[in-house]
Amino acid sequence: MKRVRQQKILQLIKEHPITSQRDLVRALAAAGFKVTQATVSRDIRELGLVKVAADGRLRYVAPRTRGKGDLDEARFRRLIRDAVVDVETSENLVVVKTFPGAAQGVASAIDQVEWPGVVGTVAGDDTFLIVVKPRGRAAEVRNRLRALLAGEKRE
């Protein structure tokens, strides 16, 4: 049943602008699936769904099936500008604030671009951490993100 439900989720987000877990629960109910928000939350995480800006709103989309480190640079820059609100550092961590629901998608994108010094990310709903090694690189990662927010192109 889970596999069938998750296939339906992928179909629904492709065909409709699903902007929240509540919207997805309703759409699944209309399609004959009785689910809770907790079930939908797990499905979203397992499917790796991300929120992207479309028509001035964030909506769920399936991740592209690209290899690690193969994220389109223009798409990455747009994702950062559309979703990130603030960037700060603390020791070897970069703390990134996003719009609600966008942290996991942006964190996944950061993991895909494989910046030097980035060990990995840990994401919540509207905040994620970038773990940086060595500690001195945290400011470099923060500055790189801020440059992307400002619309600067940096290599």
C-alpha positions in Angstrom: 0.0 0.0 0.0 2.8 2.4 0.8 4.4 2.0 -2.6 1.1 2.7 -4.3 0.4 5.7 -2.1 3.9 7.1 -2.8 3.4 6.6 -6.5 0.1 8.5 -6.2 1.9 11.3 -4.3 4.4 11.7 -7.2 1.5 11.8 -9.7 -0.4 14.4 -7.6 2.5 16.8 -7.2 3.3 16.5 -10.9 -0.3 17.4 -11.9 -1.3 19.8 -9.1 0.4 22.7 -7.2 0.6 21.0 -3.8 1.9 23.6 -1.4 1.6 22.0 2.0 1.3 18.7 3.7 -2.4 19.5 4.5 -3.0 20.0 0.7 -1.4 16.6 0.1 -3.5 14.9 2.8 -6.6 16.3 1.1 -5.6 15.3 -2.4 -4.8 11.8 -1.2 -8.2 11.6 0.5 -9.9 12.7 -2.7 -8.0 9.9 -4.5 -9.2 7.3 -1.9 -6.2 7.2 0.4 -7.0 7.8 4.1 -3.7 9.1 5.6 -2.6 11.3 8.5 -0.3 14.3 8.3 2.4 12.2 10.0 2.2 9.5 7.3 2.5 12.2 4.6 5.4 13.8 6.3 7.3 10.4 6.3 6.4 9.9 2.6 7.7 13.3 1.7 11.0 12.6 3.5 11.3 9.1 2.0 10.5 10.4 -1.5 13.0 13.2 -1.1 10.4 15.8 -2.2 11.5 19.4 -2.2 9.7 22.7 -2.3 10.5 25.1 -5.1 9.2 28.5 -6.0 6.6 28.5 -8.8 4.2 31.2 -9.6 5.2 33.1 -6.5 4.5 30.2 -4.1 6.5 27.2 -2.9 5.2 23.8 -4.0 6.4 20.2 -3.7 8.3 18.6 -6.6 10.1 15.4 -6.9 13.9 15.7 -6.9 15.6 15.4 -10.3 17.4 12.1 -10.9 20.9 13.5 -11.3 24.1 12.3 -9.9 25.6 13.8 -6.8 27.4 17.0 -7.6 25.4 17.5 -10.8 22.9 20.2 -9.9 22.3 22.8 -12.5 24.1 26.0 -11.3 21.4 28.4 -12.5 18.7 26.3 -10.7 20.9 26.2 -7.6 21.3 30.0 -7.5 17.6 30.5 -8.0 16.8 28.0 -5.2 19.1 29.9 -2.8 17.6 33.3 -3.7 14.0 32.0 -3.6 14.2 30.1 -0.3 17.0 31.4 1.9 16.2 34.2 4.4 19.4 34.5 6.5 22.9 32.9 6.9 25.1 32.9 10.0 28.0 31.0 11.4 28.9 29.4 14.8 32.2 27.6 15.1 32.2 25.0 12.3 28.5 25.3 11.6 26.7 27.5 9.1 23.1 28.2 10.2 20.7 28.8 7.3 17.2 30.1 7.8 14.7 29.5 5.0 11.0 30.1 4.4 8.9 27.4 6.1 9.1 24.0 4.4 12.1 24.9 2.3 15.0 23.9 4.5 15.2 20.2 3.4 15.3 21.1 -0.3 18.0 23.7 0.0 20.1 21.5 2.3 19.8 18.6 -0.2 21.0 21.0 -2.9 24.0 22.1 -0.8 24.9 18.4 -0.4 24.6 17.9 -4.2 27.0 20.7 -5.1 29.7 19.3 -2.9 31.4 22.6 -1.9 34.9 22.2 -0.4 34.8 21.8 3.3 31.2 20.9 3.6 30.8 17.6 5.4 27.0 17.5 5.2 23.8 19.1 6.2 21.0 18.5 8.8 17.6 20.0 8.0 14.5 20.9 9.8 11.5 22.8 8.4 12.8 26.3 8.1 16.4 26.0 9.3 19.3 23.8 8.4 22.9 23.4 9.5 25.9 23.0 7.2 28.7 21.1 9.0 32.0 22.5 7.8 35.5 21.1 8.3 37.9 22.7 9.0 36.3 25.4 11.2 37.9 28.2 9.2 35.9 27.3 6.1 32.5 28.1 7.8 32.9 31.9 7.0 33.8 31.0 3.5 30.6 28.9 3.0 28.6 31.6 4.7 30.1 34.3 2.4 29.4 32.1 -0.7 25.8 31.7 0.3 25.4 35.4 1.0 26.9 36.2 -2.4 24.3 33.9 -4.0 21.6 35.7 -2.1 22.9 39.0 -3.4 22.8 37.7 -6.9 26.5 37.6 -7.4 28.0 34.9 -9.5 30.9 33.2 -7.6 33.0 30.2 -8.6 
